[in-house]
Amino acid sequence: MLQLEVGCLAASVTLTLKGRLTAYEVREAFDRLTGTLPLVEKRDCYADLLHIQAIDMAGVQLLLALERQILTNGKSLRVLTNEPVAELMRTLGLGRLLASSTEAF
């Protein structure tokens, strides 16, 4: 089961996802993330994936859809994740989404 926690500051929103982000959970994740759109429309967004146990291409596509929505509002999406997921994202050419270890959430 996927869990979503939302933290909101004046300039940014942090979406903490826990569990699995695969084809089996992506619809649930989409529905939950859609509910956060009013918050991320006016703020930069950080996705905390440190507690994601598994991610597949459906999960990556969901992150790209979220990024596209955020970019249309002139804001940015940054992802904090573990090294295996970060390596996958770099391999797919998505390193631009990765937050540096010095960025504060």
N, C-alpha and C positions, 0 to 999 in steps of 0.2 A: 504494500500500500504506500502510495506517495503522500508525503506530508509537505506542506508549504507554510512557511512562516514569513510574515511581512514586517519589515522594519522601515519606518519612514522618518526622514529628516527633512529639513527645509529644502535642501538642494539635491537629495538623492533618496532612492528607495533600494533596500536590500531584500532580495527574494532568496530565502534559504530553502532549498529543496533537499528532502531526505527520502531515501528509499531507492527505487528503481525508476529509470527514465527510458523505458523501452517501448516497442510497439504496443505492448500490452497495457501500458499505463499512459500512453501519450494523449489519449482522448481526455482522461481525467485531468492530466496536467494542463492540457489546453484550456479546459473549462475553468480550472482554478486560476491560471495565468490571465485569462480573459477578464476575470473579475478584478485584476489589479491594474488594468489599463488606465482607468481614471487617475491612478497615482503616478504611473510612469510617464504619462503624457507630458508632464511639465517638469520632470526631474530626470537626472541621469540615473541609470539602473545598474545595480550590481547583482549578479546571480551567484550565490554561494552554493557550489556543488560539491563541497568537501565531504558531504555525507551521502553522496549518491553511490549506491552499491553497484549499479550497472547502467550503462548507457549504450544505445545502438543508434543507427542512422536516423530512426524516427525521432529520437530524443535530440539529436544534433539538428535535424530539420526544424524541430520546434524552437530551438534556440535561435536559429536563423530567422524564423518568422517573427519571433519576439524582437530581434535586432532590427528587422525591417520596419516594424511598427514604431519602434522607438526612434529610429533615424528619421522617419517622416515628420517627427515632431522636433527635429533638430537636437535631439539628446543622444546619449551614447549608452551602450551596454558593455559592461566588463564582467568577466567570469573569473571567479576564484575556484580552483579545483585541485584535485590531487594529481600527481605526476602522470599516472597512466592515462587519465582523461585528457590532460594537457598535451601529452604526446600525440594522442589521437587527433586532437584539434589542430595541432601543428602539422601533422601529416596531411590532413584534409585542407590545409591552407587557411586555417581559421585562427592562427596565432594572434591576429589583431584583437581578438576578443579577450585574450587572457590578461587578467590583472597582474601587475607586478607584485612581488611579495611586499613591497613597501607601501602599496596603496592601502589606505585606511578604509575599512568598510564602516 
